């Protein structure tokens, strides 16, 4: 198993709406495309006065990660759905992918 942790530095004043769209629109689409969303939400601490948020996803393997991402980000449901509402609020994004056990993933779930 692997987990991907994404952090988003957001444009000022956009975090509340970003998190709402992510939780209500993007996460259900990710799950419909076979992506295990472990958790997402606002950061408890902002760096340098920038609003931030995070997304944690789990995959069976690196190959599964690539396959599911390609299918999701290439879909009309994403491109014609919440894509613009998400992308327009992101100033920058950083991802890290690391190995994880089932127990570690379970511990991260809310």
LOLO-406414 format. One record per residue: residue number from 1; x, y, z of N, C-alpha, C, O in turn. Coordinates in steps of 0.1 Angstrom, whole numbers, plus 2048, in hexadecimal, padded with zeros to 3 digits. Atoms other than C-alpha are relative to their C-alpha. Example, Ala and Ser with C-alpha at 12.3 -4.5 7.8 and 13.67 -1.06 7.14 Angstrom:
BEGIN
   nr  n.u  n.v  n.w  ca.u  ca.v  ca.w  c.u  c.v  c.w  o.u  o.v  o.w
    1  809  7F4  800   87B   7D3   84E  809  80C  800  813  80C  807
    2  7F7  7F5  800   889   7F5   847  7F8  80B  808  7FD  816  809
This chain:
BEGIN
   nr  n.u  n.v  n.w  ca.u  ca.v  ca.w  c.u  c.v  c.w  o.u  o.v  o.w
    1  809  7F4  800   800   800   800  809  80C  800  814  80C  805
    2  7FA  7F3  7FF   80A   824   7FB  7F6  80B  803  7EA  809  801
    3  809  7F5  7FE   7FC   845   806  806  80C  7F8  813  80D  7F7
    4  7FC  7F4  806   7FE   866   7F4  7FA  80B  809  7EE  80B  80C
    5  804  7F4  7F8   7FD   886   809  802  80C  7F7  80D  80F  7F3
    6  7FF  7F3  808   7F5   8A6   7F6  7FD  80B  809  7F4  80B  811
    7  802  7F4  7F9   7F8   8C8   805  7FD  80B  7F6  804  80B  7EB
    8  804  7F5  809   7E8   8E6   7F5  802  80E  807  7FD  810  812
    9  800  7F2  7FC   7F2   90A   7FA  7F6  808  7F7  7F7  807  7EB
   10  80C  7FA  807   7D3   91E   7F1  801  80F  7FF  808  815  807
   11  802  7F1  801   7CB   941   7E5  7F9  805  80C  7F0  7FE  811
   12  806  7FA  7F4   7C1   958   802  7F1  800  7FF  7EB  803  7F4
   13  80F  800  7FF   79D   954   80D  7F9  7F5  7F9  7EC  7F6  7F7
   14  807  80B  808   796   934   7F9  7FF  7F3  807  7F9  7EA  802
   15  7FF  80D  7FA   79C   918   812  7F2  7FA  803  7F0  7EE  800
   16  80D  806  7FC   779   914   81F  7F8  7FA  7F4  7F3  7EF  7F5
   17  807  805  80C   76A   911   7FC  808  7F4  7FA  801  7EB  7F5
   18  7F8  80B  806   787   8FB   7F0  7FD  7F3  808  7FB  7E9  801
   19  803  80C  7F8   781   8E2   80D  7F2  7FB  7FE  7F0  7EF  7FD
   20  80E  804  803   75C   8E2   807  7FF  7F9  7F3  7F9  7EE  7F2
   21  801  806  80D   75F   8DB   7E2  808  7F2  800  803  7E8  7FA
   22  7F8  80D  7FF   77A   8C0   7E9  7F8  7F6  807  7F6  7EA  802
   23  808  80B  7F8   764   8AE   803  7F3  7FD  7F9  7F0  7F1  7F9
   24  80D  802  805   743   8B2   7F2  800  7FB  7F1  7F6  7F4  7ED
   25  801  803  80E   74C   8AE   7CD  80C  7F8  7FB  80A  7ED  7F5
   26  7F4  807  805   770   8A3   7C7  802  7F2  806  804  7E8  7FF
   27  7FE  80D  7FA   773   887   7E1  7F6  7F6  7FC  7FA  7EA  7F9
   28  809  80A  805   753   875   7D6  804  7FB  7F2  803  7F0  7EE
   29  7FB  804  80D   761   876   7B2  80C  7F7  801  80E  7ED  7FA
   30  7F4  808  7FE   783   869   7BE  7FC  7F2  804  801  7E8  7FE
   31  804  80D  7FB   772   84C   7D0  7F8  7F8  7F5  7FA  7EC  7F4
   32  807  807  80C   75C   844   7B1  80A  7FB  7F6  807  7F2  7EF
   33  7F6  804  809   77C   841   79E  80A  7F6  807  815  7F3  802
   34  7F8  80A  7F9   78A   827   7B7  80B  805  808  815  7FE  80A
   35  7F5  7FA  7F8   7A0   83F   7CA  7FB  801  80F  7F1  806  812
   36  802  800  7F2   7A1   83A   7F0  804  80D  806  810  80F  809
   37  7FD  7F3  7F9   79E   85C   800  800  7FD  80F  7F6  7FA  815
   38  7FE  803  7F2   7AC   858   823  7FB  80C  809  7F4  80A  813
   39  804  7F4  7F9   7A6   87C   82F  803  80C  7F8  80C  80B  7EF
   40  7FE  7F3  806   7A5   8A0   824  7FB  80B  808  7F2  808  811
   41  805  7F5  7F9   7A0   8C2   832  809  80B  801  813  80C  7FA
   42  7F7  7F4  7FE   7AF   8E3   83E  80B  7FC  809  80A  7F4  812
   43  7F5  802  7F7   7D1   8E4   84D  7FD  808  80D  7F6  812  80D
   44  802  7F9  7F3   7D1   8ED   872  80A  80C  802  807  815  80A
   45  7F7  7F5  800   7EF   904   86C  803  804  7F2  805  7FC  7E9
   46  7FD  7FB  80D   7F6   91A   84F  80E  805  800  813  80B  80A
   47  7F2  7FC  802   81A   921   842  800  80E  7FA  7F9  811  7F0
   48  7FE  7F3  806   824   945   83C  7F3  808  7FD  7F3  810  7F4
   49  80D  7F9  802   800   951   83F  7F8  7FB  7F5  7EE  801  7F2
   50  808  806  80B   7F4   93C   822  7F7  7F5  805  7FA  7ED  80E
   51  809  80B  7FC   7D5   927   826  804  7F3  7F9  809  7F3  7EE
   52  7FC  80D  805   7DC   902   821  7F5  7F5  803  7ED  7F7  80C
   53  809  80C  7FF   7C9   8E1   81D  808  7F4  7FD  813  7F5  7F8
   54  7F9  80D  803   7D2   8BC   819  7F6  7F6  7FB  7EA  7F7  7FC
   55  808  80C  805   7C6   89C   808  809  7F4  802  815  7F4  7FE
   56  7F8  80D  7FE   7D2   879   812  7F8  7F5  7F9  7EC  7F3  7FB
   57  806  80B  808   7CB   85C   7FA  808  7F4  801  814  7F5  803
   58  7F9  80D  7FF   7D4   837   7FC  7FE  7F8  7F3  7F3  7F9  7EC
   59  800  808  80C   7DC   820   7DF  807  7F2  803  80F  7F1  80C
   60  7FA  80D  7FE   7E5   7FB   7DC  80E  800  7FC  816  7F8  802
   61  7F2  800  805   805   803   7C9  802  80D  7F8  7F9  815  7F6
   62  7FD  7F4  809   817   81E   7B5  7F9  7FF  7F3  7F5  809  7ED
   63  807  802  80D   809   80F   795  7F1  803  801  7EC  80A  7F8
   64  80E  7FD  7FE   7E6   811   7A3  7FE  80F  801  7F4  814  7FC
   65  801  7F2  7FE   7EC   835   7AD  800  807  7F2  7F7  80F  7F0
   66  7FF  7F9  80D   7F6   83F   78A  7F4  7FD  7F7  7EE  806  7F1
   67  80B  804  808   7DA   82B   77A  7F3  808  804  7EC  80D  7FC
   68  80C  7F9  7FB   7BE   83A   790  801  80F  7FE  7F7  815  7FA
   69  7FF  7F2  803   7CC   85D   78D  7FD  804  7F1  7F6  80D  7EE
   70  802  7FE  80E   7CD   85B   767  7F2  7FF  7FD  7EC  808  7F5
   71  80F  801  803   7A9   84F   766  7F8  80B  806  7EF  810  7FF
   72  807  7F5  7F9   79D   869   77F  802  80D  7F9  7F8  814  7F5
   73  7FD  7F2  805   7AF   888   771  7FD  801  7F1  7FC  80C  7EC
   74  804  800  80E   7A6   87E   74D  7F1  7FF  7FE  7ED  800  7F3
   75  80F  802  802   781   87A   754  7F9  80D  7FE  7FD  818  803
   76  809  7F4  801   766   892   74A  7FA  804  80D  7F7  80F  80F
   77  806  7FD  7F3   757   88F   76D  809  80A  807  804  813  80E
   78  7F7  7F7  7FA   776   8A0   77A  802  80D  7F8  800  818  7FE
   79  7FD  7F4  808   77E   8B8   75D  7F4  809  7FF  7F5  815  7FF
   80  80C  7F8  801   75A   8C4   75A  7F9  802  80D  7EF  809  80E
   81  806  7FF  7F3   752   8C1   77F  808  809  809  809  815  805
   82  7FA  7F7  7F6   765   8CF   79D  80E  805  7FD  814  80C  805
   83  7F2  7FD  804   787   8D3   78B  803  80F  802  80C  813  809
   84  7FD  7F1  7FF   785   8F9   787  7FF  805  80E  807  80E  812
   85  802  7FB  7F2   778   8FF   7AA  80B  7FC  809  80E  803  813
   86  7F4  805  7F8   795   8EB   7B8  80D  807  7FB  813  80E  803
   87  7F3  7FB  806   7B2   8F6   7A1  801  80F  801  80C  814  804
   88  7FF  7F1  800   7A9   91B   7A1  804  805  80E  808  811  80F
   89  7FD  7FB  7F2   7AE   91D   7C7  80E  7FC  804  813  800  80F
   90  7F3  805  7FC   7D0   90C   7C7  80B  809  7FB  80D  80C  7EF
   91  7F5  7F8  804   7EF   922   7C8  80C  7F6  7FD  814  7F8  7F3
   92  7F5  80B  803   807   903   7CA  7FB  7F3  808  7F3  7F4  811
   93  803  80E  7FB   805   8DE   7D2  80D  7F8  802  816  7F9  7F9
   94  7F4  809  7FE   81E   8C5   7E0  7FA  7F2  803  7F1  7F1  80C
   95  804  80E  7FD   81A   89F   7E0  80C  7F8  804  817  7FA  800
   96  7F6  80A  7FC   82D   884   7F1  7F9  7F2  800  7EE  7F1  805
   97  805  80E  800   828   85E   7EC  809  7F7  808  815  7F7  805
   98  7F8  808  7F8   834   846   806  7F9  7F2  803  7ED  7F1  802
   99  806  80D  7FD   82F   821   80F  7F9  802  80E  7FD  809  816
  100  808  800  7F3   815   81B   82B  7F9  7F3  802  7F6  7EC  7F8
  101  807  80C  7FC   806   7FE   83D  7F1  803  801  7ED  80E  802
  102  80E  7FE  7FE   7E1   7F8   840  7FD  806  80D  7F4  80F  80E
  103  802  7FB  7F2   7E3   800   865  803  80F  800  7FC  817  806
  104  7FD  7F2  801   7F4   822   85D  7F4  807  7F9  7F0  812  7FD
  105  80B  7FA  808   7D9   82A   843  7F3  801  809  7ED  80B  809
  106  80C  800  7F7   7BD   820   85C  801  80B  80A  7F8  812  80D
  107  7FD  7F5  7F6   7CD   837   876  7FE  80E  7FB  7FA  817  803
  108  802  7F3  806   7CB   854   85E  7F2  804  7FD  7EF  80F  7FB
  109  80E  7FE  804   7A7   850   856  7F8  807  80B  7FB  806  817
  110  809  7F9  7F7   78C   866   866  7F3  7FA  7FF  7EA  7FE  806
